[in-house]
Amino acid sequence: MCIIQLTSGYNNNMNDKFKKRLKEEIKLSGMTTTELGAKIGISNEMVTQYYTTDKLPSLATFEKLCRALDVSADYLLGLTDE
């Protein structure tokens, strides 16, 4: 049970960092969520859900987000600050 709690806590921390960094990077990019969504093939509502809810993108969508925002996956996940 401790392992599950630790893993859960780690995942929550990673999710929180992902949401915060995604929102920041969208703002820094100068794109609207509509423009970003169109660029990667999803709705602006879905983009918004990624940083306002616990919904996470698929791996393919995550890769597209990283490329569109020109950031590393490690950075968006909070594994690095660079």
Biopython code that builds the backbone (N, CA, C, O; Angstrom):
import numpy as np
from Bio.PDB.StructureBuilder import StructureBuilder

atoms = [
    (1, "MET", "N", (0.819, -1.188, 0.000)),
    (1, "MET", "CA", (0.000, 0.000, 0.000)),
    (1, "MET", "C", (0.868, 1.258, 0.000)),
    (1, "MET", "O", (0.490, 2.252, -0.620)),
    (2, "CYS", "N", (1.992, 1.245, 0.662)),
    (2, "CYS", "CA", (2.881, 2.409, 0.673)),
    (2, "CYS", "C", (3.395, 2.717, -0.724)),
    (2, "CYS", "O", (3.511, 3.883, -1.100)),
    (3, "ILE", "N", (3.701, 1.686, -1.493)),
    (3, "ILE", "CA", (4.211, 1.894, -2.845)),
    (3, "ILE", "C", (3.152, 2.585, -3.690)),
    (3, "ILE", "O", (3.467, 3.504, -4.447)),
    (4, "ILE", "N", (1.911, 2.157, -3.572)),
    (4, "ILE", "CA", (0.832, 2.771, -4.334)),
    (4, "ILE", "C", (0.665, 4.235, -3.930)),
    (4, "ILE", "O", (0.474, 5.096, -4.788)),
    (5, "GLN", "N", (0.736, 4.518, -2.647)),
    (5, "GLN", "CA", (0.595, 5.899, -2.182)),
    (5, "GLN", "C", (1.752, 6.754, -2.673)),
    (5, "GLN", "O", (1.546, 7.891, -3.098)),
    (6, "LEU", "N", (2.958, 6.223, -2.620)),
    (6, "LEU", "CA", (4.111, 6.981, -3.098)),
    (6, "LEU", "C", (4.002, 7.234, -4.596)),
    (6, "LEU", "O", (4.241, 8.346, -5.067)),
    (7, "THR", "N", (3.644, 6.207, -5.330)),
    (7, "THR", "CA", (3.495, 6.350, -6.763)),
    (7, "THR", "C", (2.395, 7.344, -7.079)),
    (7, "THR", "O", (2.553, 8.188, -7.960)),
    (8, "SER", "N", (1.292, 7.252, -6.375)),
    (8, "SER", "CA", (0.183, 8.157, -6.593)),
    (8, "SER", "C", (0.602, 9.595, -6.306)),
    (8, "SER", "O", (0.278, 10.499, -7.076)),
    (9, "GLY", "N", (1.309, 9.813, -5.220)),
    (9, "GLY", "CA", (1.782, 11.147, -4.886)),
    (9, "GLY", "C", (2.733, 11.681, -5.935)),
    (9, "GLY", "O", (2.675, 12.857, -6.297)),
    (10, "TYR", "N", (3.600, 10.828, -6.418)),
    (10, "TYR", "CA", (4.549, 11.232, -7.456)),
    (10, "TYR", "C", (3.797, 11.613, -8.721)),
    (10, "TYR", "O", (4.085, 12.635, -9.344)),
    (11, "ASN", "N", (2.827, 10.777, -9.095)),
    (11, "ASN", "CA", (2.060, 11.055, -10.300)),
    (11, "ASN", "C", (1.265, 12.347, -10.169)),
    (11, "ASN", "O", (1.170, 13.109, -11.131)),
    (12, "ASN", "N", (0.690, 12.606, -8.996)),
    (12, "ASN", "CA", (-0.044, 13.851, -8.795)),
    (12, "ASN", "C", (0.882, 15.048, -8.939)),
    (12, "ASN", "O", (0.508, 16.050, -9.549)),
    (13, "ASN", "N", (2.087, 14.957, -8.385)),
    (13, "ASN", "CA", (3.057, 16.031, -8.504)),
    (13, "ASN", "C", (3.436, 16.249, -9.968)),
    (13, "ASN", "O", (3.535, 17.390, -10.420)),
    (14, "MET", "N", (3.646, 15.173, -10.701)),
    (14, "MET", "CA", (3.986, 15.271, -12.109)),
    (14, "MET", "C", (2.818, 15.867, -12.890)),
    (14, "MET", "O", (3.022, 16.710, -13.763)),
    (15, "ASN", "N", (1.592, 15.433, -12.581)),
    (15, "ASN", "CA", (0.413, 15.974, -13.259)),
    (15, "ASN", "C", (0.287, 17.473, -13.007)),
    (15, "ASN", "O", (-0.025, 18.236, -13.922)),
    (16, "ASP", "N", (0.530, 17.892, -11.769)),
    (16, "ASP", "CA", (0.439, 19.314, -11.427)),
    (16, "ASP", "C", (1.488, 20.123, -12.185)),
    (16, "ASP", "O", (1.192, 21.201, -12.700)),
    (17, "LYS", "N", (2.697, 19.608, -12.250)),
    (17, "LYS", "CA", (3.753, 20.301, -12.996)),
    (17, "LYS", "C", (3.403, 20.361, -14.473)),
    (17, "LYS", "O", (3.590, 21.392, -15.120)),
    (18, "PHE", "N", (2.891, 19.251, -15.010)),
    (18, "PHE", "CA", (2.512, 19.216, -16.424)),
    (18, "PHE", "C", (1.458, 20.285, -16.707)),
    (18, "PHE", "O", (1.591, 21.041, -17.669)),
    (19, "LYS", "N", (0.424, 20.355, -15.891)),
    (19, "LYS", "CA", (-0.648, 21.326, -16.112)),
    (19, "LYS", "C", (-0.104, 22.753, -16.058)),
    (19, "LYS", "O", (-0.406, 23.573, -16.925)),
    (20, "LYS", "N", (0.684, 23.036, -15.054)),
    (20, "LYS", "CA", (1.232, 24.385, -14.887)),
    (20, "LYS", "C", (2.139, 24.763, -16.055)),
    (20, "LYS", "O", (2.033, 25.856, -16.610)),
    (21, "ARG", "N", (3.023, 23.852, -16.416)),
    (21, "ARG", "CA", (3.983, 24.148, -17.486)),
    (21, "ARG", "C", (3.295, 24.228, -18.845)),
    (21, "ARG", "O", (3.662, 25.058, -19.677)),
    (22, "LEU", "N", (2.311, 23.381, -19.074)),
    (22, "LEU", "CA", (1.582, 23.437, -20.340)),
    (22, "LEU", "C", (0.908, 24.792, -20.487)),
    (22, "LEU", "O", (1.018, 25.430, -21.533)),
    (23, "LYS", "N", (0.221, 25.228, -19.463)),
    (23, "LYS", "CA", (-0.463, 26.520, -19.506)),
    (23, "LYS", "C", (0.537, 27.650, -19.747)),
    (23, "LYS", "O", (0.282, 28.541, -20.557)),
    (24, "GLU", "N", (1.662, 27.618, -19.054)),
    (24, "GLU", "CA", (2.699, 28.648, -19.222)),
    (24, "GLU", "C", (3.260, 28.649, -20.644)),
    (24, "GLU", "O", (3.440, 29.708, -21.246)),
    (25, "GLU", "N", (3.534, 27.465, -21.173)),
    (25, "GLU", "CA", (4.130, 27.368, -22.507)),
    (25, "GLU", "C", (3.156, 27.803, -23.596)),
    (25, "GLU", "O", (3.563, 28.386, -24.601)),
    (26, "ILE", "N", (1.890, 27.525, -23.401)),
    (26, "ILE", "CA", (0.896, 28.001, -24.370)),
    (26, "ILE", "C", (0.905, 29.527, -24.386)),
    (26, "ILE", "O", (0.901, 30.147, -25.450)),
    (27, "LYS", "N", (0.916, 30.123, -23.199)),
    (27, "LYS", "CA", (0.937, 31.588, -23.101)),
    (27, "LYS", "C", (2.200, 32.151, -23.757)),
    (27, "LYS", "O", (2.131, 33.110, -24.526)),
    (28, "LEU", "N", (3.351, 31.550, -23.448)),
    (28, "LEU", "CA", (4.621, 32.022, -24.016)),
    (28, "LEU", "C", (4.679, 31.863, -25.539)),
    (28, "LEU", "O", (5.352, 32.633, -26.224)),
    (29, "SER", "N", (3.979, 30.871, -26.052)),
    (29, "SER", "CA", (4.003, 30.625, -27.495)),
    (29, "SER", "C", (3.263, 31.706, -28.278)),
    (29, "SER", "O", (3.510, 31.899, -29.469)),
    (30, "GLY", "N", (2.358, 32.405, -27.603)),
    (30, "GLY", "CA", (1.559, 33.411, -28.289)),
    (30, "GLY", "C", (0.367, 32.829, -29.027)),
    (30, "GLY", "O", (-0.409, 33.561, -29.642)),
    (31, "MET", "N", (0.219, 31.499, -28.967)),
    (31, "MET", "CA", (-0.923, 30.850, -29.609)),
    (31, "MET", "C", (-2.105, 30.805, -28.656)),
    (31, "MET", "O", (-1.943, 30.749, -27.437)),
    (32, "THR", "N", (-3.285, 30.832, -29.234)),
    (32, "THR", "CA", (-4.480, 30.568, -28.444)),
    (32, "THR", "C", (-4.659, 29.057, -28.369)),
    (32, "THR", "O", (-4.015, 28.315, -29.111)),
    (33, "THR", "N", (-5.524, 28.608, -27.484)),
    (33, "THR", "CA", (-5.790, 27.162, -27.421)),
    (33, "THR", "C", (-6.440, 26.694, -28.717)),
    (33, "THR", "O", (-6.257, 25.545, -29.119)),
    (34, "THR", "N", (-7.192, 27.564, -29.370)),
    (34, "THR", "CA", (-7.803, 27.223, -30.656)),
    (34, "THR", "C", (-6.722, 27.008, -31.709)),
    (34, "THR", "O", (-6.775, 26.045, -32.474)),
    (35, "GLU", "N", (-5.748, 27.902, -31.744)),
    (35, "GLU", "CA", (-4.655, 27.777, -32.723)),
    (35, "GLU", "C", (-3.808, 26.544, -32.440)),
    (35, "GLU", "O", (-3.441, 25.816, -33.363)),
    (36, "LEU", "N", (-3.496, 26.307, -31.176)),
    (36, "LEU", "CA", (-2.706, 25.124, -30.819)),
    (36, "LEU", "C", (-3.461, 23.853, -31.155)),
    (36, "LEU", "O", (-2.898, 22.922, -31.730)),
    (37, "GLY", "N", (-4.729, 23.814, -30.798)),
    (37, "GLY", "CA", (-5.546, 22.637, -31.104)),
    (37, "GLY", "C", (-5.586, 22.346, -32.594)),
    (37, "GLY", "O", (-5.439, 21.199, -33.017)),
    (38, "ALA", "N", (-5.786, 23.394, -33.388)),
    (38, "ALA", "CA", (-5.824, 23.220, -34.844)),
    (38, "ALA", "C", (-4.480, 22.716, -35.366)),
    (38, "ALA", "O", (-4.430, 21.891, -36.278)),
    (39, "LYS", "N", (-3.410, 23.210, -34.790)),
    (39, "LYS", "CA", (-2.062, 22.825, -35.226)),
    (39, "LYS", "C", (-1.782, 21.348, -34.960)),
    (39, "LYS", "O", (-1.080, 20.698, -35.735)),
    (40, "ILE", "N", (-2.332, 20.817, -33.862)),
    (40, "ILE", "CA", (-2.030, 19.419, -33.521)),
    (40, "ILE", "C", (-3.225, 18.479, -33.741)),
    (40, "ILE", "O", (-3.129, 17.281, -33.475)),
    (41, "GLY", "N", (-4.336, 19.017, -34.219)),
    (41, "GLY", "CA", (-5.470, 18.169, -34.602)),
    (41, "GLY", "C", (-6.430, 17.795, -33.486)),
    (41, "GLY", "O", (-7.046, 16.730, -33.528)),
    (42, "ILE", "N", (-6.563, 18.662, -32.486)),
    (42, "ILE", "CA", (-7.555, 18.427, -31.428)),
    (42, "ILE", "C", (-8.325, 19.731, -31.184)),
    (42, "ILE", "O", (-7.933, 20.790, -31.675)),
    (43, "SER", "N", (-9.405, 19.646, -30.435)),
    (43, "SER", "CA", (-10.211, 20.835, -30.163)),
    (43, "SER", "C", (-9.550, 21.723, -29.116)),
    (43, "SER", "O", (-8.734, 21.261, -28.318)),
    (44, "ASN", "N", (-9.911, 22.996, -29.130)),
    (44, "ASN", "CA", (-9.391, 23.899, -28.114)),
    (44, "ASN", "C", (-9.901, 23.502, -26.733)),
    (44, "ASN", "O", (-9.216, 23.723, -25.735)),
    (45, "GLU", "N", (-11.083, 22.925, -26.667)),
    (45, "GLU", "CA", (-11.613, 22.453, -25.387)),
    (45, "GLU", "C", (-10.738, 21.352, -24.800)),
    (45, "GLU", "O", (-10.508, 21.308, -23.592)),
    (46, "MET", "N", (-10.255, 20.467, -25.663)),
    (46, "MET", "CA", (-9.388, 19.383, -25.199)),
    (46, "MET", "C", (-8.072, 19.944, -24.692)),
    (46, "MET", "O", (-7.566, 19.496, -23.663)),
    (47, "VAL", "N", (-7.511, 20.916, -25.397)),
    (47, "VAL", "CA", (-6.272, 21.549, -24.944)),
    (47, "VAL", "C", (-6.485, 22.126, -23.555)),
    (47, "VAL", "O", (-5.670, 21.914, -22.657)),
    (48, "THR", "N", (-7.570, 22.849, -23.377)),
    (48, "THR", "CA", (-7.873, 23.475, -22.086)),
    (48, "THR", "C", (-8.046, 22.430, -20.995)),
    (48, "THR", "O", (-7.612, 22.641, -19.863)),
    (49, "GLN", "N", (-8.674, 21.311, -21.320)),
    (49, "GLN", "CA", (-8.875, 20.249, -20.323)),
    (49, "GLN", "C", (-7.544, 19.704, -19.818)),
    (49, "GLN", "O", (-7.453, 19.279, -18.666)),
    (50, "TYR", "N", (-6.526, 19.710, -20.647)),
    (50, "TYR", "CA", (-5.232, 19.178, -20.226)),
    (50, "TYR", "C", (-4.613, 19.979, -19.088)),
    (50, "TYR", "O", (-3.859, 19.421, -18.291)),
    (51, "TYR", "N", (-4.909, 21.263, -18.992)),
    (51, "TYR", "CA", (-4.335, 22.033, -17.880)),
    (51, "TYR", "C", (-5.355, 22.468, -16.835)),
    (51, "TYR", "O", (-4.994, 23.133, -15.864)),
    (52, "THR", "N", (-6.627, 22.103, -17.018)),
    (52, "THR", "CA", (-7.622, 22.460, -16.008)),
    (52, "THR", "C", (-8.261, 21.252, -15.332)),
    (52, "THR", "O", (-8.929, 21.400, -14.308)),
    (53, "THR", "N", (-8.066, 20.068, -15.885)),
    (53, "THR", "CA", (-8.650, 18.854, -15.309)),
    (53, "THR", "C", (-7.560, 17.798, -15.160)),
    (53, "THR", "O", (-6.384, 18.079, -15.392)),
    (54, "ASP", "N", (-7.945, 16.601, -14.777)),
    (54, "ASP", "CA", (-6.985, 15.504, -14.665)),
    (54, "ASP", "C", (-6.850, 14.721, -15.974)),
    (54, "ASP", "O", (-6.190, 13.683, -16.007)),
    (55, "LYS", "N", (-7.459, 15.204, -17.031)),
    (55, "LYS", "CA", (-7.353, 14.546, -18.326)),
    (55, "LYS", "C", (-5.941, 14.724, -18.869)),
    (55, "LYS", "O", (-5.393, 15.826, -18.850)),
    (56, "LEU", "N", (-5.370, 13.650, -19.344)),
    (56, "LEU", "CA", (-4.020, 13.673, -19.903)),
    (56, "LEU", "C", (-4.064, 13.308, -21.381)),
    (56, "LEU", "O", (-4.906, 12.512, -21.797)),
    (57, "PRO", "N", (-3.172, 13.879, -22.173)),
    (57, "PRO", "CA", (-3.149, 13.555, -23.596)),
    (57, "PRO", "C", (-2.599, 12.156, -23.847)),
    (57, "PRO", "O", (-1.866, 11.594, -23.033)),
    (58, "SER", "N", (-2.977, 11.616, -24.997)),
    (58, "SER", "CA", (-2.366, 10.363, -25.426)),
    (58, "SER", "C", (-0.896, 10.640, -25.694)),
    (58, "SER", "O", (-0.480, 11.795, -25.786)),
    (59, "LEU", "N", (-0.125, 9.595, -25.816)),
    (59, "LEU", "CA", (1.307, 9.760, -26.093)),
    (59, "LEU", "C", (1.521, 10.495, -27.414)),
    (59, "LEU", "O", (2.394, 11.357, -27.509)),
    (60, "ALA", "N", (0.731, 10.161, -28.428)),
    (60, "ALA", "CA", (0.868, 10.826, -29.731)),
    (60, "ALA", "C", (0.542, 12.317, -29.625)),
    (60, "ALA", "O", (1.237, 13.150, -30.207)),
    (61, "THR", "N", (-0.505, 12.648, -28.891)),
    (61, "THR", "CA", (-0.881, 14.049, -28.714)),
    (61, "THR", "C", (0.154, 14.781, -27.868)),
    (61, "THR", "O", (0.473, 15.941, -28.131)),
    (62, "PHE", "N", (0.677, 14.099, -26.852)),
    (62, "PHE", "CA", (1.716, 14.696, -26.019)),
    (62, "PHE", "C", (2.931, 15.064, -26.866)),
    (62, "PHE", "O", (3.500, 16.144, -26.706)),
    (63, "GLU", "N", (3.326, 14.171, -27.761)),
    (63, "GLU", "CA", (4.460, 14.446, -28.652)),
    (63, "GLU", "C", (4.162, 15.664, -29.527)),
    (63, "GLU", "O", (5.030, 16.514, -29.724)),
    (64, "LYS", "N", (2.947, 15.748, -30.047)),
    (64, "LYS", "CA", (2.570, 16.892, -30.879)),
    (64, "LYS", "C", (2.584, 18.188, -30.078)),
    (64, "LYS", "O", (2.998, 19.229, -30.590)),
    (65, "LEU", "N", (2.135, 18.134, -28.821)),
    (65, "LEU", "CA", (2.175, 19.314, -27.960)),
    (65, "LEU", "C", (3.617, 19.795, -27.778)),
    (65, "LEU", "O", (3.903, 20.986, -27.901)),
    (66, "CYS", "N", (4.512, 18.860, -27.486)),
    (66, "CYS", "CA", (5.918, 19.206, -27.296)),
    (66, "CYS", "C", (6.496, 19.854, -28.541)),
    (66, "CYS", "O", (7.190, 20.867, -28.453)),
    (67, "ARG", "N", (6.218, 19.284, -29.682)),
    (67, "ARG", "CA", (6.752, 19.824, -30.939)),
    (67, "ARG", "C", (6.157, 21.201, -31.244)),
    (67, "ARG", "O", (6.877, 22.126, -31.620)),
    (68, "ALA", "N", (4.844, 21.328, -31.080)),
    (68, "ALA", "CA", (4.176, 22.595, -31.393)),
    (68, "ALA", "C", (4.641, 23.717, -30.474)),
    (68, "ALA", "O", (4.742, 24.869, -30.893)),
    (69, "LEU", "N", (4.922, 23.376, -29.222)),
    (69, "LEU", "CA", (5.350, 24.379, -28.252)),
    (69, "LEU", "C", (6.872, 24.504, -28.184)),
    (69, "LEU", "O", (7.400, 25.371, -27.488)),
    (70, "ASP", "N", (7.568, 23.640, -28.906)),
    (70, "ASP", "CA", (9.037, 23.627, -28.953)),
    (70, "ASP", "C", (9.644, 23.479, -27.558)),
    (70, "ASP", "O", (10.539, 24.230, -27.171)),
    (71, "VAL", "N", (9.136, 22.492, -26.812)),
    (71, "VAL", "CA", (9.664, 22.169, -25.485)),
    (71, "VAL", "C", (9.906, 20.664, -25.402)),
    (71, "VAL", "O", (9.315, 19.889, -26.153)),
    (72, "SER", "N", (10.768, 20.267, -24.493)),
    (72, "SER", "CA", (11.042, 18.841, -24.328)),
    (72, "SER", "C", (9.947, 18.181, -23.489)),
    (72, "SER", "O", (9.275, 18.829, -22.686)),
    (73, "ALA", "N", (9.793, 16.907, -23.696)),
    (73, "ALA", "CA", (8.855, 16.129, -22.899)),
    (73, "ALA", "C", (9.264, 16.157, -21.431)),
    (73, "ALA", "O", (8.416, 16.274, -20.545)),
    (74, "ASP", "N", (10.559, 16.051, -21.180)),
    (74, "ASP", "CA", (11.056, 16.092, -19.801)),
    (74, "ASP", "C", (10.678, 17.391, -19.107)),
    (74, "ASP", "O", (10.321, 17.393, -17.929)),
    (75, "TYR", "N", (10.758, 18.495, -19.839)),
    (75, "TYR", "CA", (10.402, 19.786, -19.246)),
    (75, "TYR", "C", (8.909, 19.827, -18.916)),
    (75, "TYR", "O", (8.532, 20.195, -17.803)),
    (76, "LEU", "N", (8.062, 19.454, -19.871)),
    (76, "LEU", "CA", (6.617, 19.505, -19.613)),
    (76, "LEU", "C", (6.205, 18.592, -18.464)),
    (76, "LEU", "O", (5.263, 18.893, -17.731)),
    (77, "LEU", "N", (6.908, 17.485, -18.310)),
    (77, "LEU", "CA", (6.586, 16.549, -17.232)),
    (77, "LEU", "C", (7.192, 16.942, -15.896)),
    (77, "LEU", "O", (6.882, 16.344, -14.865)),
    (78, "GLY", "N", (8.055, 17.949, -15.915)),
    (78, "GLY", "CA", (8.667, 18.393, -14.672)),
    (78, "GLY", "C", (9.883, 17.595, -14.265)),
    (78, "GLY", "O", (10.319, 17.663, -13.116)),
    (79, "LEU", "N", (10.437, 16.835, -15.200)),
    (79, "LEU", "CA", (11.620, 16.031, -14.895)),
    (79, "LEU", "C", (12.905, 16.846, -14.990)),
    (79, "LEU", "O", (13.942, 16.458, -14.452)),
    (80, "THR", "N", (12.822, 17.983, -15.685)),
    (80, "THR", "CA", (13.952, 18.901, -15.798)),
    (80, "THR", "C", (13.405, 20.317, -15.822)),
    (80, "THR", "O", (12.244, 20.541, -16.162)),
    (81, "ASP", "N", (14.237, 21.252, -15.465)),
    (81, "ASP", "CA", (13.822, 22.652, -15.495)),
    (81, "ASP", "C", (14.380, 23.383, -16.715)),
    (81, "ASP", "O", (14.258, 24.603, -16.825)),
    (82, "GLU", "N", (14.980, 22.648, -17.610)),
    (82, "GLU", "CA", (15.565, 23.236, -18.815)),
    (82, "GLU", "C", (14.718, 22.953, -20.033)),
    (82, "GLU", "O", (15.063, 23.375, -21.136)),
]
sb = StructureBuilder()
sb.init_structure("model")
sb.init_model(0)
sb.init_chain("A")
sb.init_seg("    ")
for serial, (resi, resn, name, xyz) in enumerate(atoms, 1):
    if name == "N":
        sb.init_residue(resn, " ", resi, " ")
    sb.init_atom(name, np.array(xyz, "f"), 0.0, 1.0, " ", f" {name:<3s}", serial, name[0])
structure = sb.get_structure()
